[in-house]
Amino acid sequence: MFSLALDQLQERRPSTINDGGPDGQDYNPARRKSTTASVNAMKTATIRPNYANTTIDKLQDKTLLHIFNFLEHTEISRLAQVSRKWYGLACNSQLWQNVSFRPEFAGIVAPPSIDKAVDLIGRRFGPQLKYIELPIEHICAPVFHELAAKCPNLSHMVLDFSNAMQLHDFNDLNAFPAKLRTLCICLSDVIFMEGFMRKIYNFINSVECLQLIGTYERVTEEEEEVHETLHILKLKSHVPNLRVINFFGVKFLDDNHIEAISSNCVHLECLCIKFCTKFTGSSLKILLQRCRKLSCLLMEQTGLTSEAFRDVEWEKSRLSELDITSCEITSEVLVNVLGRIKNLKWLCAGYVDGFNDHVLESIMQNGLAKSLYAVDFQCCDNLTEEALFKFLEAHGSQLLGLNLSGIPWLVETFWTQSIPFIRKIKLVYPSLSVDNKLGHVTFQRPT
């Protein structure tokens, strides 16, 4: 029956499209080709929709919001001038969860008046606001009152007093965001902030991350007297749940402050005192005794002495990240201390003259090198090419980060021979520009 049906089908076929072959009387290859092209075009039209008449205005609001979310706030403000629809989308509070009023740090230009700033907070930010940076012009009672009333989910705040010559009147300040987890205060050289701090002490007991940014970069040789513009000990007594403390470039901070901070600070996990030159390390021992959870200690370019660094009971600590960049520590002390720290994962010892081949070999012998996944030996002039190659050959396979910039004798031959040992590396700063790609990592000169 199948053969009979096939014969009937052949009889019914139109002779005009007979494709029996070159010997067929009605064979028409051009027409067959055009027919096939038409069929393929019809299939394509059914599979691929026609976007020729689609414009950006026809996209759904949620799609446009998703696109706008990748833009800076300055660009969103310009887009608000395109149409009424885009103005409404630009005012959506979902786009204003993280706001900075500091244009010098890639933020938007703050409204010229406090009333306009208050109106902007209530109208555009609202409950979606989670992060805000305020310059000195807008650190005032009306702004804080509006943030407390209209932004209940605000958890991160930056207050920039660095350029302040005088403060607003805070006598009327009776409300402040009470759910902050991170508080960053940029200090001033000439403004004493205790009057303002007394007004907010009762609202900041939920803070877990405290950052005080000092004015270290403004220090001149002529300056002798340093003022304690913020009472650190009083501040510490009102933030009992601190897990992270960052004192960056605070000129008046010394070991007495660190010792006082360590009391009743059992949750502390990370302490950064970079560029605090008055810190000598005499409080390190009691700090690690009291703060048992401390795992990250950053002491770049401090006044840390070898004796204070050596006297700490490092073997009892839980330290996993250590930064001693630009600290004057002898080789003997480095061998002693690094031999007692267990499970150190990140070591930064750039610009340390005492970090030499003997110290590197001791790290490999005592087993500390087996736990390292990131090292920074930038500008360590007493490290030789042979010692570094031996280190990478033995432990390069476990490293994810490596900084050997500023060591001019590590030429292209060194890196060519070292590449097979650092296949897992994700971030590397070599001493020269190497035209080589290692997986998803490109060797390049650091900026």
N, C-alpha and C positions, 0 to 999 in steps of 0.2 A: 504493500500500500504506500510505503514511503516513496518508492520509485515512481509510482503512478502520480502521486501528488507533485513530485518534482517535475515530471513531464508536463503536467498541466500548468505549472508555474512558468516554465520556459515558453509555453505557447502564448501565455498572456502578456509576456514582457513586450514593451514597445520596441519596434525595430529601430527607432531613431537613436536608441542608446545601446545598440548592440555592440558588445565589447568582446566579441568572439576571438579577435586577434587581427593580425595584419591581413589575413585572407578574407575577413568578413566584409560583406558588401556595404554595410551601413556603419562601419567603425568610425567614430568621431572623437579622437583623443582630446581635442581642445575643449569640446563641450563637457566631456567627462571631468576634466580638470577644473573647469569653472563650477561645475555642480558640486564637486568635492570641497572646493574652497567655500562655497556658500553654506554647506552643511557644517563645516568647521567654524565658520563665523557665527552661525546660529548657536552652536554649542558653547562657544566662548561668551556670547552675550548672556546665555542663561547661567553660566558659572560666575562670571565677573560682573558685578553691578556697575552701572554707569555713574562715575563720580564727576562727570563734566559739569553738571549744574550745581554741585555741592560747594558751598562757601563756608567760611568759618562761623558766620552768624547762624547757620543752620545746625551747628553742633549743640548738643545738650549742655545745660548749665553745669552739670557735674563734670562734663568733659573739659569745658573751658576752665573751671576751677582747678582741675588737676593740672592743666597746662600752666595756668598762672602761678601755681604753687612752686614751680621751678624758677621763678623770676625773683629778682631782688625787689625790695619794696620801692626803691626809686623808680624802677621800670613799671611796677604796678600802678604807681601814682600817675605816670604819664599815660598809661593805657586807659585810665579812668576818664580821660578827656576825649576818647574816641566817640562814645555814644552813651545814651542813657542806660542801655543794657549793660555795657561794660563798666559803667560807673557803679551800678548796683552790685555787679560781681566783685569789683575791686574793693567794695566796702564790706564784703563778706568776712566775718570774724575768723573763718577758718584760715584765711591768708595772713592773719596777723597774730599768730601764736608766739612768734619770737620777734621782738621789736627792739631796735636800737635807735636812740635819738642822738647818737654821736657820729656825725658824718665823717669825721676824721678816721673813724674805725669802720668804714663801709656801712654806716647807718644812714637813716634818713634825716633831713633837716627838721629840727623840732619846730613846732608852731612858735611864732614870735611872742605870743602872750600866754600867760598861765591859763586864762579862761579858755582859750582855744585848745590848749593841751588837755584840759579837763574834759571839754566837750568831745575831743577826739577819742579819749580813753573810753568814755561811756558809750559813744555812738558806734565806733568801729571795732574796738578790741573786745570788750565784754568778757564773758566767762571763758572764752577760748584762749585768752592770753596766759602764757606760761612763763615767758622770759621777757625781761625788759631792762634796757640800759638807759639811765638818766644822767644828763649833764648837770652841772651845778645850777644852771638857770632854772631847771625844773625840779630841783630837790627842795620841795616846799610842802607845807601842810595841805593845801587844796588838792594837789596831785596825789599825795598819799591817801587822803580821805576818799578820793574817787577810785583809786586802785583797790582799797579795802572793801568798798561797797560794791563795785561793778566787776571785779576780777577775782572771784573766790578761788580760782585754780592757779593763781600766780605762785610759782615755786622757786624761781631764780631771779635775782635782782642784782644789778650793778649800779653803784652810786659813785659817780666820778667827781671828786672834790679836788683833783690834781691842779686845776687852773683857778681855784677859788681864791678870791681876795677878801670876801666876806660872805657870811651865811645869811639865809633868810631868817625871819622871826619864827621860831617854833613854839612859842607860848601857847598857841591854839591847837597844836598837834595832839589829838586825842584818839587817832585811829591810824593803823598801819597794817599792811598785809601780814597775816598771822600764820600762814602756812608755808613760809619760806623754807626750802631745804638747802639752798645755796645763797650766800650773801657775800658779795665782793665789794670792797670799799677801796677806792683809789685815793690815797692820802695826799694831803697838801703839806708844804713845808712851813706855812705861816698860819694856818687855821687850826685852832684847837677845837676838837669836836665833842668834848665831853657834854656840853649842853644839849646837843642834838642826840647823842647816844643815850642820855638819861631818859629821853622821851620814848625811845623804841626798845629799851631793854626788855620790857614786859611782853613784847610781841615776837621776839626772835628765839624763843626757847626750843623751837622745832628745827633750827638750823643744824645741818649735819656737815656742811662744807663751808668753811670760813676762809676767805681770801682777803689779805691786806696787801695792796700793791703800793710799794713805797716809791721814793724818788731817787733811787740810787744813781740813775743816769745823769742826774743834775748836780751831782757832787763835784765841787771844785776844790783845788788845793788850798784856796784861801779860807774856806769854811772850816771853822773849828767847833762852834757850838751847835749841837744837834738837839732839837726839841722833841719831846715825846708828845706828839699831837693827838694821840689816841691812847686811852688808858687800857692797855691790853689785859691786865689782870681783872679789872672790873668786867670787861667784855667777856672774858672766859667764864666768869662765874654765872653768867646768864645764858650760856650755850653749853649745857652739860652733855649733850649727845653728839659731840663732834667726832666725825670719822676721818675727815680730811682737813688739814690746816696748811695753808699756803701763805707764807710771809716772804714775799718776793721784793728784795731790795729795800727792806725797812731798815733805815739807817740807825735807828735808836735801839733796835732789838739786840739783846745780849743773853748771856747764859742764865741770868736771874729770871728773865721772862720765860725761857724754855723750862726751867725747873718748876716755876709756878704753874705753867700750863700743864705740865705732866701730872700734877696732882688732880685726882678725881677725873681722870680722862682715860678711863679703861677701854673705851671703844675706839681710840685713835688707831688708824691703820696706815695713814700716810702723812708725813711731815716734810714740808719743803721750806727751806730757809736759804734759798739761793741769793747770793749777793748781799747777805747780812754780815758785813765785815767785822762787826763787834763780837760775833759768836766765835768762841775759841774751843768749844767742845767739853769744857769742864762739867757741863750738865748732862752729857750723853749717858753716863753710867746710870744715873738715877732715872733718866728718861726711859731707858730700856727696861729697867727694873719695874717701873710702874705701868708702862704701856706694853703689856704682853702681846697685844695684837698687832703691834707696829710691824709692818712688812715692807714699807717703802720709805727710804730716808734719802733726801736730796740736799746736798750741802755744797753745791758748786760755788767756788770763789768766796769761801768764808775764811775766817781766821783760824780754822781748825789746826791744832797742834798735834805733833806726833805722839806726845805723852798722853794727852787726853784720848786720842784715838785708840791707843794701845790698851788703856786701863779698863775699857768696857768689856763686860762679860758677853762677848759675841756668840759664844757657843750655846748660850741659853736663849738667844733671840730667835724670832721667826722671820728674820730679814730675808727678802727675796730680791729687792731692788736697791742698789746703792750707787750714789753719784758723789764722787770726790774730785770732780774736775777742778783744776787750778788750785788744789790744796797742797801746801808744802809738807809732804809726808815722806819720811825716809824709806829706803828700800827695806831695811830690817823690820820696821814696823809694818810695812805692807805685807811682808812674808808672814809675820806673826799673826796679823789680823785675818788675812784672807785664808789662812790655814785653819782658823777657828769658826768661820761662818759656814754653815751647812745649807745646802739647797739654794744657793744664790743663783738667780736666773738672769739678772740684768746687771752688768757692771759698766760704769762709766768712769774712766780714769784718764781722760784727755788732759794734756798740758801738765802732767805730773812728772817731774824730772826723776823722782825716785822709782818710777815704774820702768824697770829695765828687763833684760833677758833673764836674770836670776829670779825675779818675781814671777815672770811668765812661766818659767820652768817649774817653780814651786807650786803654782796653781795646777799644773798638769800632774805633778807627782802626788799632791795631797787629795786629788779626786774632785776638787772644786770645779774644774773645767768640764766635768761630765754633766753638770746640771745647768750650765750656761746656755742660753739661747740667743742672747744679744750682748755684744761688747762694743765699747767705744774707746779706742786708743788713739784718738786724734792728737796729732802733734806730739807724740811720745818720742822724743828725739833719741832716747837711749835704748830703743828697741831695734834690733837688727833684722835684716831680711831673712836670715837663716832661722832665727827663733820664731818669727811670725809664720814662716812657711811650715815649720814643724808643728806649730799649734793648729794651723788650718788643716794640715794633713791628718792630724789625730782627731780633731773635734769639729772640723768645718761642716761635716754632714748634718750636725744637729743645729747649726746656727740659722736663725731667721733674720738677724740684723747684724751689720758689720760696718764700722766706721774706722777707716785707716787714712783719712785725709790728712794732709799736712806732713806726710812722711815722704820726702822727695825721692829717696833712693828705692822706693818700691815702683819699679818701672814696668813696662808692658810685659816683659818676660816673666816677672813674678806673677802677674795676674793670669797670664796664659797658662802657667803651670798650676795655679791654684783653682781655676774654674772647676775642674772635675771634683774637687772636695767640697764645694759649696753649692750643690745642686738645689737645696731647699731654701736658699736665701731669698728673702722678699724685699729687703731694703739694704742697699750697700752704697757706701761713699768711699770710692777708692782714692788713691793719691793722684790720679791722672785720668784723662778722658780715654776710655777704652771703647773702641768701636766693636762691641760684642753684645749680643743678646743672649741671656740665659733664661729660657722659658719665657715668663712674663716679666722678667727683671731686666732693665736696661742700665748698664754701667754708665754713669755720667758724673761730671764734676759737680760737687755740691755748690749751691748758690749761697 
